[in-house]
Amino acid sequence: MPSTQDAGSLPPPPSAAVLPVQASASPAQQLAQASRALWLATLSLMTAYMQNTAPAHRLLVARRIARNLDTLARQECFAAGCRASFARLAHRWQARADQLTPAGPAPRSGLLARLFT
């Protein structure tokens, strides 16, 4: 099982196998492994973004990528430089999502609007 010190560098490439979380692993090790899995999922989303040409889908995927990178930037299992890189990437992907957003926000009404306001 990798130690939390190993988590300071970027996780292994997507082709590497991700080990299942063991119940005996410390919470720090479990968090590091979950963060690596989130990084791998984010790389997959980046691939999906590049392969998809539908603007609405690209917007949703870009937003998810930005949120994932923002989450990774706040994980202390990564080194400070790595977290800073994640934060910069989150900002870039959020800017990309903002570029894809339609001119004005859609008016909200009904039950869903009340739940999310």
Secondary structure in CASP SS format (residue, H / E / C, confidence):
PFRMAT SS
TARGET T0000
AUTHOR 0000-0000-0000
METHOD secondary structure of the structure
MODEL  1
M C 1.00
P C 1.00
S C 1.00
T H 1.00
Q H 1.00
D H 1.00
A H 1.00
G H 1.00
S C 1.00
L C 1.00
P C 1.00
P C 1.00
P C 1.00
P C 1.00
S C 1.00
A C 1.00
A C 1.00
V C 1.00
L C 1.00
P C 1.00
V C 1.00
Q C 1.00
A C 1.00
S C 1.00
A C 1.00
S C 1.00
P H 1.00
A H 1.00
Q H 1.00
Q H 1.00
L H 1.00
A H 1.00
Q H 1.00
A H 1.00
S H 1.00
R H 1.00
A H 1.00
L H 1.00
W H 1.00
L H 1.00
A H 1.00
T H 1.00
L H 1.00
S H 1.00
L H 1.00
M H 1.00
T H 1.00
A H 1.00
Y H 1.00
M H 1.00
Q H 1.00
N C 1.00
T C 1.00
A C 1.00
P H 1.00
A H 1.00
H H 1.00
R H 1.00
L H 1.00
L H 1.00
V H 1.00
A H 1.00
R H 1.00
R H 1.00
I H 1.00
A H 1.00
R H 1.00
N H 1.00
L H 1.00
D H 1.00
T H 1.00
L H 1.00
A H 1.00
R C 1.00
Q C 1.00
E C 1.00
C C 1.00
F C 1.00
A C 1.00
A H 1.00
G H 1.00
C H 1.00
R H 1.00
A H 1.00
S H 1.00
F H 1.00
A H 1.00
R H 1.00
L H 1.00
A H 1.00
H H 1.00
R H 1.00
W H 1.00
Q H 1.00
A H 1.00
R H 1.00
A H 1.00
D H 1.00
Q H 1.00
L H 1.00
T C 1.00
P C 1.00
A C 1.00
G C 1.00
P C 1.00
A C 1.00
P C 1.00
R C 1.00
S C 1.00
G H 1.00
L H 1.00
L H 1.00
A H 1.00
R H 1.00
L H 1.00
F C 1.00
T C 1.00
END
